[in-house]
Amino acid sequence: MMFFSDLEDAASVFIDANIFIYHFSKGSRFNSSSSNFLERVESGAISGFTSASIIQEVMHRMMIMEAAAVFPKITPKDLVKYLKAHPEEVKKLVNHQEIPSKFTSFNITIISSDLHIIEKSQVMKRRYGFLSNDALTLQIMEDMRIKNLASNDADFERVEIITLYRPSVNTAFQK
């Protein structure tokens, strides 16, 4: 298993949604490792890439986490249904709205997807059994010739054409 500390300086790496979520979630056991990794990207030691769809996924998940804190009596499985039925409550959720502007400070290249890339990503679904977002991530990586992925998603371990770098709980050694 490869960790962020194994990633060489000057490498190019695609960054998955869970790394940003750990960074924004101060209580996460991977917060420190993910934040230290993103600092390496921000400093230019590593070239970081992500996609607009990843940013949207991060915003959605952070909104749901915020809703869980604001509405603790609603079970997590019922939160989306509740929010859809109560648009006035959605307006109260504002913390996650700051996230897009924070991406500018990360020194990350943000890649947009078009219909052609989405169509091509269907091959990744068939080849690896991936769900849509992971298939799109892999297709973008292939198109951009990025071989390194920062993610804690074990599904990517079965992809032989990339190297998966994961956060660690122990951050005693971080480049």
C-alpha positions as CSV (number, residue, x, y, z in Angstrom):
1,M,0.0,0.0,0.0
2,M,1.3,3.5,-0.9
3,F,0.7,6.5,1.2
4,F,1.0,10.2,0.6
5,S,4.4,10.2,2.1
6,D,5.5,7.9,-0.7
7,L,4.5,10.3,-3.4
8,E,7.6,11.9,-4.9
9,D,7.9,15.7,-5.3
10,A,7.3,16.9,-8.8
11,A,4.7,14.1,-9.4
12,S,1.3,14.8,-11.0
13,V,-1.6,13.4,-9.0
14,F,-5.4,13.4,-9.5
15,I,-7.2,14.1,-6.2
16,D,-10.4,12.2,-5.4
17,A,-13.3,13.7,-3.4
18,N,-12.6,11.9,-0.2
19,I,-9.3,13.6,0.3
20,F,-10.9,17.0,0.2
21,I,-13.7,15.8,2.5
22,Y,-11.1,14.6,5.0
23,H,-9.4,18.0,4.8
24,F,-12.6,19.9,5.4
25,S,-13.8,17.5,8.1
26,K,-11.7,18.5,11.1
27,G,-12.8,15.5,13.1
28,S,-11.7,13.0,10.5
29,R,-8.9,10.6,11.4
30,F,-7.4,11.4,8.0
31,N,-7.7,15.1,8.3
32,S,-4.1,15.8,9.2
33,S,-2.7,13.5,6.5
34,S,-5.0,14.9,3.8
35,S,-4.3,18.5,4.9
36,N,-0.6,18.0,4.9
37,F,-0.8,16.4,1.4
38,L,-2.9,19.4,0.1
39,E,-0.2,21.7,1.5
40,R,2.4,19.9,-0.6
41,V,0.1,20.5,-3.6
42,E,-0.5,24.1,-2.7
43,S,3.3,24.8,-2.4
44,G,3.8,23.4,-5.9
45,A,5.9,20.4,-4.7
46,I,3.3,18.2,-6.3
47,S,1.1,19.0,-9.3
48,G,-2.5,18.5,-8.3
49,F,-5.5,17.9,-10.6
50,T,-9.2,17.3,-9.9
51,S,-12.4,17.7,-11.8
52,A,-15.4,19.9,-11.5
53,S,-17.5,16.9,-10.8
54,I,-15.3,16.0,-7.9
55,I,-15.8,19.5,-6.5
56,Q,-19.6,19.1,-6.9
57,E,-19.4,15.8,-5.1
58,V,-17.4,17.3,-2.2
59,M,-19.9,20.2,-1.9
60,H,-22.9,17.8,-1.8
61,R,-21.3,15.5,0.8
62,M,-20.2,18.5,3.0
63,M,-23.8,19.9,2.7
64,I,-25.2,16.6,3.9
65,M,-22.7,16.5,6.8
66,E,-23.7,20.0,7.7
67,A,-27.3,19.1,7.6
68,A,-26.7,16.1,9.9
69,A,-25.2,18.5,12.4
70,V,-28.0,21.1,12.0
71,F,-30.8,18.5,12.1
72,P,-29.5,15.8,14.4
73,K,-33.0,14.3,15.0
74,I,-33.2,13.3,11.3
75,T,-31.6,10.0,10.5
76,P,-28.7,10.2,7.9
77,K,-30.6,8.0,5.5
78,D,-33.6,10.4,5.6
79,L,-31.6,13.7,5.3
80,V,-31.8,14.1,1.5
81,K,-35.5,13.3,1.4
82,Y,-36.1,15.8,4.3
83,L,-34.1,18.5,2.6
84,K,-35.9,18.1,-0.7
85,A,-39.2,18.4,1.1
86,H,-38.1,21.4,3.1
87,P,-36.3,23.9,0.8
88,E,-36.4,26.6,3.5
89,E,-34.2,24.4,5.7
90,V,-31.7,24.0,2.8
91,K,-31.3,27.8,2.8
92,K,-30.0,27.6,6.4
93,L,-27.1,25.4,5.3
94,V,-24.3,27.9,4.4
95,N,-21.0,26.5,5.5
96,H,-20.5,24.2,2.5
97,Q,-21.1,27.1,0.2
98,E,-17.6,28.4,1.0
99,I,-15.9,25.3,-0.4
100,P,-15.6,26.3,-4.1
101,S,-13.6,29.4,-3.3
102,K,-11.3,27.4,-1.1
103,F,-10.3,25.3,-4.2
104,T,-8.5,28.3,-5.7
105,S,-6.0,28.4,-2.9
106,F,-5.1,24.7,-3.4
107,N,-3.1,25.4,-6.6
108,I,-5.0,22.6,-8.4
109,T,-5.8,22.3,-12.0
110,I,-9.6,21.8,-12.3
111,I,-10.6,19.7,-15.3
112,S,-14.1,20.0,-16.8
113,S,-15.9,17.1,-18.3
114,D,-17.9,17.1,-21.5
115,L,-20.3,14.6,-23.0
116,H,-17.5,12.9,-25.0
117,I,-15.5,12.2,-21.8
118,I,-18.6,10.9,-20.1
119,E,-19.4,8.6,-23.0
120,K,-15.8,7.3,-23.0
121,S,-16.0,6.7,-19.2
122,Q,-18.6,4.0,-19.9
123,V,-15.8,1.7,-21.0
124,M,-14.2,2.1,-17.5
125,K,-17.5,0.9,-16.0
126,R,-17.4,-2.2,-18.1
127,R,-13.7,-2.8,-17.6
128,Y,-13.5,-2.3,-13.8
129,G,-17.1,-2.5,-12.6
130,F,-17.0,1.1,-11.4
131,L,-19.9,3.4,-10.6
132,S,-20.3,6.5,-12.7
133,N,-18.2,9.0,-10.7
134,D,-15.2,6.6,-10.3
135,A,-15.4,5.7,-14.0
136,L,-15.3,9.4,-15.0
137,T,-12.3,10.0,-12.7
138,L,-10.4,7.2,-14.3
139,Q,-11.3,8.3,-17.8
140,I,-10.1,11.9,-17.0
141,M,-6.9,10.5,-15.6
142,E,-6.3,8.4,-18.7
143,D,-7.0,11.3,-21.0
144,M,-4.7,13.6,-19.1
145,R,-2.0,10.8,-18.8
146,I,-2.1,11.1,-15.0
147,K,-0.9,7.8,-13.4
148,N,-1.2,8.8,-9.7
149,L,-4.4,9.0,-7.7
150,A,-4.8,10.4,-4.2
151,S,-7.8,8.6,-2.8
152,N,-9.0,6.4,0.0
153,D,-11.3,4.4,-2.2
154,A,-10.2,0.8,-2.2
155,D,-12.0,0.2,-5.5
156,F,-9.1,1.8,-7.3
157,E,-6.8,-0.9,-6.1
158,R,-8.0,-3.1,-8.9
159,V,-6.8,-0.7,-11.6
160,E,-3.4,-1.8,-12.8
161,I,-2.7,1.3,-14.9
162,I,-2.6,3.7,-11.9
163,T,-0.8,4.0,-8.6
164,L,-3.1,4.7,-5.6
165,Y,-1.8,6.8,-2.8
166,R,-3.8,6.8,0.4
167,P,-3.9,9.0,3.5
168,S,-2.5,7.6,6.7
169,V,-3.7,7.9,10.3
170,N,-0.1,8.3,11.5
171,T,1.3,11.6,10.1
172,A,4.6,11.5,11.9
173,F,6.4,11.4,8.5
174,Q,5.0,13.7,5.8
175,K,7.2,15.2,3.1
